[in-house]
Amino acid sequence: MERYHTGGPWACSVYSDAETRSNHRADIRGADGKRVAFAYADMTKMHRIESSANARLIAASPCLLTACEVGLQELQTLAHSFGLENFDGNPVVKQLKAAIAKATGGAQ
């Protein structure tokens, strides 16, 4: 499958303005060091925590996509080994396919 996104792994670095602590930001960078995404939060603690959590989730995206693809393939292989040819109705398979489609720009 052809990929158009920046290859993983991605890394997340969180920064705060040392004086005011008002500028909380997180850089998400690809393996090549180029910025992939940027998260920003205002000065409240909750927003800093949320911004950092969002940045970590974004940084994990390439790994999560690969895990979904591998998991789907393994489930399909297992289903076929038990003679289950139509496994598409399984709720886990549906969720995996929807997540992969959302991440790759495929049909939703």
C-alpha positions in Angstrom: 0.0 0.0 0.0 1.4 3.4 -1.0 1.9 5.8 1.9 1.7 9.6 1.7 2.2 10.5 5.3 5.6 11.1 6.9 7.1 7.8 7.9 7.3 6.8 11.6 8.3 6.6 14.2 7.2 10.1 15.3 8.5 11.8 18.4 6.8 14.3 20.7 8.5 17.2 22.5 6.7 19.4 25.0 7.8 23.0 25.7 6.6 25.7 28.1 7.5 29.3 28.4 9.7 29.3 31.5 8.7 32.8 32.6 5.0 32.9 32.1 4.2 29.2 31.6 1.5 30.5 29.3 2.9 29.2 26.0 2.6 25.5 26.2 3.3 23.7 22.9 4.2 20.3 21.6 6.1 19.5 18.5 5.5 16.2 16.8 8.4 15.3 14.5 9.0 12.5 12.1 12.1 10.3 12.1 13.8 12.8 9.7 13.4 15.5 12.4 10.9 17.5 10.3 7.8 18.8 12.1 4.7 16.8 11.3 2.3 18.5 13.7 2.1 21.2 16.4 -0.2 21.3 19.5 -0.8 24.4 21.5 -2.5 25.1 24.8 -3.3 28.1 26.9 -1.8 28.6 30.4 -4.2 26.4 32.5 -2.8 23.2 33.8 -5.7 21.1 32.4 -5.0 22.5 28.9 -1.3 21.7 29.2 -2.1 18.1 30.3 -4.6 17.8 27.4 -2.3 19.3 24.9 0.5 16.9 25.9 -1.8 13.9 25.7 -3.1 15.0 22.3 0.5 15.4 21.1 1.5 11.9 22.3 -1.6 10.4 20.6 -0.6 12.2 17.3 3.0 11.0 17.7 1.7 7.4 18.1 -0.4 7.5 14.9 2.0 5.7 12.6 2.4 2.9 15.1 -1.3 2.7 15.7 -2.0 2.5 12.0 0.5 -0.3 11.5 -1.0 -2.1 14.5 -4.5 -1.9 13.0 -3.3 -3.2 9.7 -1.3 -6.1 11.2 -4.2 -6.9 13.5 -6.7 -6.9 10.7 -4.5 -9.1 8.6 -4.0 -11.5 11.5 -7.7 -11.7 12.2 -8.5 -12.3 8.6 -5.8 -15.1 8.3 -7.2 -16.7 11.5 -10.8 -16.5 10.3 -9.8 -18.1 6.9 -8.0 -20.9 8.7 -11.2 -21.7 10.4 -13.2 -21.5 7.2 -14.9 -18.2 8.0 -14.8 -16.5 4.6 -17.2 -13.6 5.4 -15.6 -12.1 8.5 -16.4 -8.4 7.5 -19.5 -8.3 9.9 -17.3 -8.8 12.9 -17.4 -5.6 15.0 -13.6 -5.6 15.7 -12.9 -6.0 11.9 -15.3 -3.2 11.2 -13.6 -0.9 13.7 -10.1 -1.8 12.4 -11.2 -1.2 8.8 -12.8 2.2 9.7 -9.7 3.3 11.6 -7.5 2.3 8.7 -9.7 4.1 6.2 -9.8 7.3 8.3 -6.0 7.3 8.6 -5.4 6.6 5.0 -8.1 8.7 3.4 -10.0 5.7 2.2 -13.8 5.2 2.1 -15.3 5.8 5.5 
